[in-house]
Amino acid sequence: MIATDQKMITSPALNEINMGSWDGETFDQIKTDHAIEFKKRGDRIDTFKTLNGESFYDVSCRVIPFFDQCINGMGKKILIITHAGVIRVILCHVLNLKLKQLFQIKVSYGQLFVLQK
């Protein structure tokens, strides 16, 4: 609907963070059932990973190369549609923020960010 006459690429690089053993649980469930690990995640939001999951650092290792390839190798304008965690990782990269700061960036459902070189 948005770009019917444009080239579209899908990539697993844009998948949301893999929460591993916490996948499918609400934050309230996680806080209750995994209280110690949840606190560790808060203390080390950039590097903490759940069992069979990934950290935001891991996310950045797959997202940023793809993002850089997109902005350097494609047309003048690109549209990336993805998840809040991935958007925060990209914005940390663009704004030169540390991954520990990613939740300082507020992302609403359906929000649009326009980035210019």
KOLVEX-35268 format. One record per residue: residue number from 1; residue in three letters; chain; x, y, z of N, C-alpha, C, O in turn. Coordinates in pm, 1 decimal, m for minus. Atoms other than C-alpha are relative to their C-alpha. Layout:
% residues N
(pt NUM 'ALA' 'A' (X Y Z) (X Y Z) (X Y Z) (X Y Z))
...
% end
This chain:
% residues 117
(pt 1 'MET' 'A' (81.7 m120.2 0.0) (0.0 0.0 0.0) (86.1 126.7 0.0) (47.9 228.0 m58.7))
(pt 2 'ILE' 'A' (m81.3 m120.2 m14.7) (282.0 241.0 79.8) (87.2 24.6 m122.3) (97.4 137.1 m171.1))
(pt 3 'ALA' 'A' (m97.3 m15.8 108.9) (528.3 176.8 m199.6) (m18.3 m110.1 m102.9) (73.7 m188.2 m127.2))
(pt 4 'THR' 'A' (31.9 111.5 88.7) (362.5 m51.6 m450.8) (90.1 m8.9 m122.5) (110.2 m117.7 m176.3))
(pt 5 'ASP' 'A' (m84.7 3.5 118.7) (591.4 47.8 m736.3) (149.0 2.1 34.2) (232.5 25.3 m53.2))
(pt 6 'GLN' 'A' (m139.0 m3.6 m45.6) (912.3 29.7 m531.3) (50.6 m140.7 31.1) (m27.4 m232.3 57.1))
(pt 7 'LYS' 'A' (m62.5 126.7 m36.6) (1155.9 m252.4 m466.7) (m15.3 m20.1 151.7) (11.3 71.0 230.1))
(pt 8 'MET' 'A' (15.3 31.3 m142.1) (1082.7 m422.9 m133.4) (93.7 m113.2 37.1) (108.9 m210.7 m36.4))
(pt 9 'ILE' 'A' (m92.4 100.3 m52.5) (1330.1 m621.3 70.2) (m46.2 m36.0 140.3) (m76.7 52.1 220.8))
(pt 10 'THR' 'A' (25.0 43.2 m137.2) (1253.8 m828.7 376.6) (129.4 m60.6 53.0) (208.1 m118.3 m22.0))
(pt 11 'SER' 'A' (m122.8 52.6 m58.5) (1525.9 m927.8 617.2) (m21.7 m39.1 145.7) (m84.8 35.2 220.9))
(pt 12 'PRO' 'A' (6.2 38.2 m141.7) (1549.6 m1120.5 944.9) (84.5 92.6 87.4) (72.0 90.3 209.8))
(pt 13 'ALA' 'A' (m79.5 m96.2 m76.4) (1799.4 m850.3 1046.7) (m90.3 99.0 73.0) (m49.4 158.3 172.9))
(pt 14 'LEU' 'A' (92.2 m95.4 m60.0) (1495.0 m637.8 1130.9) (m97.1 m63.5 99.6) (m188.4 3.0 148.5))
(pt 15 'ASN' 'A' (85.8 65.7 m98.8) (1331.7 m895.0 1359.1) (19.7 62.8 137.6) (128.0 110.9 170.8))
(pt 16 'GLU' 'A' (m8.0 m50.8 m137.3) (1252.9 m782.8 1712.8) (95.6 m86.3 81.1) (128.1 m198.2 41.5))
(pt 17 'ILE' 'A' (m90.6 73.3 m87.6) (1483.3 m890.6 1994.0) (m61.1 m135.1 37.5) (m180.1 m144.5 67.7))
(pt 18 'ASN' 'A' (42.7 134.1 m39.9) (1461.4 m1262.6 2068.9) (6.4 m6.8 151.6) (114.6 0.0 209.9))
(pt 19 'MET' 'A' (5.3 4.1 m145.9) (1348.6 m1286.6 2429.6) (19.9 m141.6 55.1) (9.5 m163.2 175.9))
(pt 20 'GLY' 'A' (m33.5 135.2 m44.8) (1430.0 m1658.4 2442.7) (m104.6 m59.1 91.5) (m222.6 m64.2 56.7))
(pt 21 'SER' 'A' (89.9 68.1 m93.9) (1278.0 m1830.1 2744.7) (m109.8 91.4 53.5) (m207.6 42.4 109.9))
(pt 22 'TRP' 'A' (102.9 m94.0 m44.4) (1079.0 m1514.3 2826.6) (m103.1 30.1 m107.9) (m201.7 98.9 m81.4))
(pt 23 'ASP' 'A' (88.4 m30.5 111.4) (908.2 m1503.1 2488.4) (m143.2 m40.5 33.3) (m167.0 m150.7 82.8))
(pt 24 'GLY' 'A' (141.3 27.9 m24.6) (529.9 m1483.9 2519.4) (m47.9 36.8 139.0) (m168.2 33.8 165.2))
(pt 25 'GLU' 'A' (39.0 m39.2 m136.0) (534.4 m1373.1 2884.5) (m19.0 151.3 6.4) (46.6 225.7 m66.5))
(pt 26 'THR' 'A' (17.0 m144.0 m21.4) (409.2 m1033.0 2999.0) (111.6 49.0 92.3) (175.9 m30.4 161.1))
(pt 27 'PHE' 'A' (m101.7 m53.9 m89.4) (644.8 m798.5 3181.4) (m36.3 m26.6 145.9) (52.5 m50.3 227.8))
(pt 28 'ASP' 'A' (41.2 31.3 m137.8) (438.4 m852.9 3498.9) (36.4 m143.6 36.0) (83.4 m169.4 146.8))
(pt 29 'GLN' 'A' (m38.0 139.8 m24.8) (491.5 m1230.1 3467.4) (150.9 m12.2 17.4) (198.5 m80.8 107.8))
(pt 30 'ILE' 'A' (m146.3 7.0 m6.5) (861.9 m1183.4 3405.5) (50.1 58.2 131.1) (136.0 m0.8 196.6))
(pt 31 'LYS' 'A' (m41.8 m62.9 m126.6) (900.3 m945.9 3702.2) (m25.9 m91.4 118.7) (52.7 m94.2 213.4))
(pt 32 'THR' 'A' (35.9 89.4 m109.6) (728.9 m1201.2 3925.9) (76.8 m131.8 m5.9) (134.0 m175.9 93.8))
(pt 33 'ASP' 'A' (m57.4 133.6 13.9) (863.9 m1528.5 3789.6) (151.9 m0.8 m16.1) (216.3 m102.0 11.3))
(pt 34 'HIS' 'A' (m144.6 m8.3 26.4) (1217.7 m1409.8 3703.1) (56.2 128.9 59.1) (129.8 201.4 m7.8))
(pt 35 'ALA' 'A' (m31.1 m129.7 m61.3) (1270.6 m1123.1 3947.9) (149.8 32.2 m1.2) (187.5 145.2 m32.3))
(pt 36 'ILE' 'A' (m144.5 m25.2 m5.4) (1649.4 m1160.7 3984.6) (53.4 29.8 m139.4) (128.9 125.1 m158.7))
(pt 37 'GLU' 'A' (m45.5 m20.7 137.2) (1708.7 m1192.4 3610.7) (m54.5 130.2 m57.1) (14.3 198.4 m133.0))
(pt 38 'PHE' 'A' (59.8 m124.3 48.5) (1470.6 m903.1 3541.2) (79.2 120.1 50.8) (100.6 216.2 m23.1))
(pt 39 'LYS' 'A' (m83.1 m108.3 m53.9) (1676.0 m679.8 3770.7) (134.2 6.4 m72.0) (183.1 114.8 m103.5))
(pt 40 'LYS' 'A' (m126.9 3.0 74.5) (1996.5 m793.2 3598.1) (m18.1 61.8 m138.3) (69.0 133.9 m186.9))
(pt 41 'ARG' 'A' (25.9 m57.5 132.2) (1839.5 m702.4 3265.4) (m5.5 152.4 8.8) (49.1 222.2 m76.7))
(pt 42 'GLY' 'A' (6.7 m144.7 m17.8) (1761.6 m354.8 3394.7) (136.8 62.2 23.6) (165.2 172.2 m23.6))
(pt 43 'ASP' 'A' (m134.5 m50.9 m29.4) (2117.0 m313.1 3521.1) (92.4 m5.5 m121.2) (182.4 77.3 m136.0))
(pt 44 'ARG' 'A' (m87.4 19.5 117.2) (2273.2 m437.3 3195.7) (m85.1 m14.3 m126.0) (m74.5 m113.5 m198.2))
(pt 45 'ILE' 'A' (96.8 10.4 109.8) (2008.3 m363.8 2934.7) (68.0 m24.1 m135.0) (7.7 m82.3 m225.2))
(pt 46 'ASP' 'A' (m69.2 15.5 127.6) (2268.3 m359.8 2658.1) (54.6 m140.2 m22.2) (57.6 m187.5 m135.8))
(pt 47 'THR' 'A' (m67.3 129.4 16.8) (2433.3 m696.8 2724.9) (m74.8 m119.0 58.9) (m36.8 m233.2 33.2))
(pt 48 'PHE' 'A' (72.0 111.6 m62.2) (2182.0 m904.3 2923.7) (m76.8 m79.2 m105.0) (m139.1 m22.2 m194.6))
(pt 49 'LYS' 'A' (82.0 85.0 86.9) (2028.5 m1200.0 2744.2) (m60.8 m112.8 81.7) (0.4 m164.8 175.1))
(pt 50 'THR' 'A' (68.0 111.0 m65.2) (1779.6 m1459.7 2854.3) (50.6 m131.2 m59.2) (122.2 m132.6 m159.4))
(pt 51 'LEU' 'A' (m32.3 132.6 52.4) (1824.1 m1832.7 2806.4) (m56.4 m11.2 m142.0) (m175.3 11.9 m163.8))
(pt 52 'ASN' 'A' (36.9 14.7 141.4) (1815.0 m1893.5 2428.2) (m44.4 130.6 m65.2) (m107.2 129.4 m171.1))
(pt 53 'GLY' 'A' (39.1 m129.5 54.8) (1764.0 m1521.6 2371.2) (120.7 78.6 m46.3) (230.2 24.5 m61.0))
(pt 54 'GLU' 'A' (m109.3 m86.1 41.6) (1972.5 m1228.9 2260.8) (m4.4 131.5 77.4) (m107.8 170.0 131.9))
(pt 55 'SER' 'A' (m10.8 m130.6 m65.0) (2091.1 m900.3 2406.5) (m23.1 109.2 m104.7) (m27.4 82.1 m224.7))
(pt 56 'PHE' 'A' (10.5 m110.0 94.8) (2042.6 m557.7 2254.5) (131.3 20.4 m74.5) (131.6 69.6 m187.3))
(pt 57 'TYR' 'A' (m127.3 m2.0 72.6) (2411.4 m572.1 2168.8) (m6.3 m97.5 m117.9) (36.0 m64.8 m228.8))
(pt 58 'ASP' 'A' (17.2 98.0 108.4) (2334.6 m888.2 1967.9) (m90.0 56.4 m110.1) (m62.2 40.2 m229.0))
(pt 59 'VAL' 'A' (91.2 m60.9 97.0) (2046.5 m705.4 1801.7) (75.5 101.8 m84.5) (60.9 105.5 m206.6))
(pt 60 'SER' 'A' (m73.7 m102.7 74.4) (2276.2 m418.6 1708.5) (98.1 m62.5 m99.7) (122.5 m6.7 m206.7))
(pt 61 'CYS' 'A' (m95.9 67.1 89.5) (2525.7 m663.1 1554.6) (m65.6 m49.8 m128.8) (3.0 m67.4 m229.5))
(pt 62 'ARG' 'A' (67.4 41.4 123.7) (2262.7 m777.1 1303.5) (m72.3 115.7 m67.2) (m85.7 117.4 m189.5))
(pt 63 'VAL' 'A' (78.3 m109.7 55.7) (2065.1 m454.7 1259.1) (87.6 107.3 m64.3) (59.2 151.2 m175.8))
(pt 64 'ILE' 'A' (m78.3 m114.3 47.5) (2336.3 m190.5 1215.4) (68.5 m27.4 m134.3) (65.2 59.7 m221.3))
(pt 65 'PRO' 'A' (m55.3 23.3 134.0) (2522.2 m358.1 926.0) (m106.7 5.2 m110.2) (m82.1 58.5 m218.4))
(pt 66 'PHE' 'A' (108.8 m5.2 98.3) (2189.4 m402.7 745.2) (m44.0 143.6 m23.7) (m62.3 184.8 m138.3))
(pt 67 'PHE' 'A' (40.1 m140.3 10.6) (2088.2 m42.6 817.7) (103.0 80.0 m79.8) (67.4 155.6 m170.2))
(pt 68 'ASP' 'A' (m105.9 m72.2 71.1) (2423.7 92.7 700.6) (1.8 m37.3 m148.7) (22.5 48.6 m234.5))
(pt 69 'GLN' 'A' (6.0 44.3 140.1) (2397.9 m115.9 382.5) (m116.7 67.4 m71.3) (m103.8 109.5 m186.3))
(pt 70 'CYS' 'A' (117.5 m64.0 59.8) (2051.7 25.5 318.6) (26.2 146.7 m31.3) (m2.3 193.0 m141.7))
(pt 71 'ILE' 'A' (m16.2 m144.1 23.2) (2147.8 388.7 360.2) (115.3 31.3 m94.2) (117.7 137.7 m156.0))
(pt 72 'ASN' 'A' (m114.4 m25.1 87.9) (2472.1 354.3 166.7) (m17.2 m58.6 m139.3) (46.2 m11.4 m233.7))
(pt 73 'GLY' 'A' (5.3 69.1 127.3) (2365.7 125.2 m115.0) (m130.6 8.6 m75.1) (m142.4 m44.9 m185.4))
(pt 74 'MET' 'A' (129.9 m6.0 66.7) (2007.8 205.6 m199.5) (m27.3 141.7 m44.6) (59.4 228.6 m35.3))
(pt 75 'GLY' 'A' (36.8 m131.2 51.1) (1823.8 501.4 m343.3) (6.1 109.3 105.4) (45.8 86.8 219.7))
(pt 76 'LYS' 'A' (m4.2 m115.6 m89.2) (1794.2 843.2 m190.1) (m92.1 m15.9 119.6) (m60.3 29.3 229.6))
(pt 77 'LYS' 'A' (99.0 13.8 m107.2) (1490.4 750.1 15.7) (m26.2 m147.8 24.9) (m44.9 m225.6 m68.7))
(pt 78 'ILE' 'A' (34.7 137.1 m37.0) (1428.5 428.2 203.8) (m102.5 5.8 112.1) (m109.4 103.6 186.5))
(pt 79 'LEU' 'A' (98.7 14.4 m106.7) (1150.3 317.3 433.4) (28.5 m131.6 69.2) (32.8 m237.0 5.7))
(pt 80 'ILE' 'A' (m22.3 121.8 m78.4) (1220.3 70.6 711.3) (m118.0 m14.5 95.1) (m150.8 77.1 170.6))
(pt 81 'ILE' 'A' (112.0 29.9 m89.7) (928.1 m88.9 890.8) (45.5 m114.2 89.0) (79.9 m222.0 40.7))
(pt 82 'THR' 'A' (m49.9 101.8 m92.4) (1023.4 m280.6 1202.6) (m56.5 22.7 139.4) (m154.4 95.3 156.7))
(pt 83 'HIS' 'A' (46.7 2.9 m138.1) (981.5 m322.3 1577.7) (68.3 107.1 85.5) (173.0 160.0 48.2))
(pt 84 'ALA' 'A' (m48.9 m107.1 m87.8) (1039.0 m77.0 1864.7) (143.8 m22.3 45.4) (223.1 72.0 45.7))
(pt 85 'GLY' 'A' (m136.6 26.7 m44.9) (1354.5 m247.5 1993.0) (101.5 25.2 m109.0) (208.3 80.8 m83.6))
(pt 86 'VAL' 'A' (m88.5 m21.3 114.6) (1511.7 m241.6 1648.7) (9.2 149.3 m31.0) (117.6 200.1 m59.5))
(pt 87 'ILE' 'A' (m0.5 m145.0 23.7) (1409.3 122.4 1599.3) (89.4 69.0 101.5) (167.9 156.8 65.6))
(pt 88 'ARG' 'A' (m84.4 m61.6 m104.0) (1571.9 214.4 1930.7) (148.4 m26.1 m26.2) (231.4 63.1 m8.2))
(pt 89 'VAL' 'A' (m139.5 32.7 30.7) (1892.9 34.5 1831.5) (50.0 87.4 m115.1) (160.9 140.5 m108.6))
(pt 90 'ILE' 'A' (m38.1 m84.5 113.3) (1901.0 221.7 1499.0) (17.4 144.5 45.4) (115.0 209.7 8.3))
(pt 91 'LEU' 'A' (m9.3 m138.5 m45.3) (1834.6 554.9 1668.9) (120.3 22.2 91.0) (183.0 127.9 85.1))
(pt 92 'CYS' 'A' (m122.6 m10.8 m80.3) (2110.4 491.0 1923.5) (121.3 13.8 m91.2) (210.2 95.0 m66.1))
(pt 93 'HIS' 'A' (m110.1 m4.2 97.1) (2344.3 429.8 1630.5) (7.7 137.1 m67.4) (114.8 197.6 m73.8))
(pt 94 'VAL' 'A' (4.1 m126.6 73.0) (2236.1 741.5 1440.7) (31.4 118.9 91.4) (98.5 213.4 50.0))
(pt 95 'LEU' 'A' (m17.3 m110.9 m93.6) (2236.6 966.0 1748.1) (126.8 m11.9 85.3) (151.5 70.1 173.7))
(pt 96 'ASN' 'A' (m122.9 26.5 m77.2) (2565.9 824.2 1882.5) (m26.6 m14.3 149.8) (47.5 38.2 232.8))
(pt 97 'LEU' 'A' (32.3 30.7 m138.9) (2400.0 707.4 2203.6) (49.3 m139.9 32.2) (60.3 m224.5 m56.5))
(pt 98 'LYS' 'A' (m36.3 134.4 m43.5) (2514.8 409.3 2403.9) (m126.9 m84.4 7.1) (m235.4 m33.7 35.5))
(pt 99 'LEU' 'A' (116.6 88.9 m6.4) (2287.0 107.1 2391.3) (m65.8 1.6 137.4) (m185.5 m24.6 148.9))
(pt 100 'LYS' 'A' (59.0 m9.1 m134.1) (2238.6 148.2 2766.3) (m106.4 108.8 6.7) (m189.5 108.9 97.4))
(pt 101 'GLN' 'A' (93.5 m112.2 1.0) (2040.9 461.1 2677.0) (m123.6 m26.5 m85.7) (m207.7 62.2 m100.5))
(pt 102 'LEU' 'A' (104.4 21.8 99.1) (1800.3 293.9 2435.9) (m140.4 21.6 51.5) (m227.5 60.5 m26.4))
(pt 103 'PHE' 'A' (136.6 m21.1 m48.5) (1497.1 313.3 2662.5) (m26.3 144.6 38.4) (m134.8 176.8 86.9))
(pt 104 'GLN' 'A' (26.0 m143.7 m10.5) (1541.7 688.8 2690.6) (m73.1 49.1 m124.8) (m130.3 158.1 m125.9))
(pt 105 'ILE' 'A' (68.9 m32.9 125.3) (1402.6 688.9 2336.2) (m140.5 m58.6 7.2) (m157.5 m180.1 18.0))
(pt 106 'LYS' 'A' (139.1 44.1 m4.0) (1024.2 671.9 2341.4) (m46.7 m32.5 m141.7) (m27.9 46.1 m234.6))
(pt 107 'VAL' 'A' (52.4 43.7 129.1) (864.5 479.4 2056.3) (m145.3 m41.2 19.6) (m175.7 m130.9 98.4))
(pt 108 'SER' 'A' (142.7 31.9 m8.0) (487.0 473.0 2011.1) (m37.8 m94.0 m113.7) (34.2 m104.1 m213.0))
(pt 109 'TYR' 'A' (49.0 87.7 106.6) (288.1 223.0 1805.3) (m23.9 82.1 m126.7) (m88.6 186.7 m122.9))
(pt 110 'GLY' 'A' (21.8 m65.2 127.6) (294.8 321.9 1440.4) (73.9 131.0 m18.3) (45.3 205.3 m112.1))
(pt 111 'GLN' 'A' (m71.6 m127.3 8.6) (534.3 609.8 1500.9) (95.7 2.0 m119.7) (154.4 m99.7 m156.5))
(pt 112 'LEU' 'A' (m88.1 m19.1 115.6) (731.4 747.4 1207.4) (117.3 88.3 40.8) (98.8 194.0 101.3))
(pt 113 'PHE' 'A' (m121.0 m79.4 m20.0) (1088.7 871.2 1235.1) (56.7 30.9 m137.6) (71.7 m59.4 m220.0))
(pt 114 'VAL' 'A' (m61.0 m40.4 126.8) (1237.6 1066.8 945.3) (144.7 37.7 31.2) (171.7 126.7 111.8))
(pt 115 'LEU' 'A' (m143.5 m23.8 m19.7) (1616.7 1059.1 931.1) (57.4 55.0 m129.5) (23.8 8.7 m238.5))
(pt 116 'GLN' 'A' (m66.6 m55.7 116.5) (1826.9 1268.1 698.3) (149.7 0.7 22.3) (197.6 19.6 134.1))
(pt 117 'LYS' 'A' (m146.3 m3.8 m8.9) (2196.5 1251.3 620.3) (46.7 141.1 18.7) (166.9 165.6 28.4))
% end
